[in-house]
């Protein structure tokens, strides 16, 4: 909300979470990058910098999780 105005109501949108760890990690990375692009488009430099740092952190964390998941899958076969 922005004061009295609702900008985004999540109840109005259907959100389906991906079923696999890899797909959830990919979604997290894409969403974090989208936030950086949105902040850039809004010329919100401080938010863009913070979002960029968050995106880098998410990307690193999700990469580790995806690689760990791949190793587990390979050992199962």
N, C-alpha and C positions, 0 to 999 in steps of 0.2 A: 504494500500500500504506500501511497505517497499522499500523506494527509488524509483527505476524505476520498481520494480517487484510488480505485483498485487497478493496478497496472497489470497484474498477472494473478489469476485465480487458478491454482493447481487443480482444484476440484472440477474445473471446466475442461481439463485436458486428461486424456487417457495416457498413463505412463506404464509401459511394459518394460520390465527390467529383463535384460538378456539372461539366458539360462546358464551360460557357461562362464567360468572365471575369466577366460580369455576375452570373451565378448564384453563382459562387464568392465574389464580393465581398458579395453579399447574405447568403450563409451565414456569412461571417466576421462581419458586423455583427450578425446574429441570435445567433450563439454568444457574442459578446462581451457582448451585452445580457443573455443568459441567465446568464452568469457574475455580472453585477452583481445580478440578481434572486436568484440562489442565495446570494450572500454576504449580501444583505439578509435573506433568510429565515433564515439561520444566525446573524443578529445579529453578524456579523463586520465591525464598522465599518471597521477599518483595511484589510481586504481589499476591502470594498465600495468604499471611496474609491479605492484603487489600481485596481480593476477598472473603475470608472467613468472614471477618467482614461485607462486603456488603451482602453476602449470608444470614448471620444471620439476618440482618436487613430486607431483602426482605422476608425471611421466617416468621418473626414476623408480618410484615405488611400484607402479603398475608393471613396468618392464621386469623388475625382479620377480613379481608375483607370476607373470606370464611364463617367464623362463622356468621357474620352479614347477609350475603346473605342467609344462612341456616335459620336464625331466621325469615327473611322476608318471605321466602318460606313457612315455617311452619305456619305463621300467615295468609297467603293467603288461606290455606286449611282449 
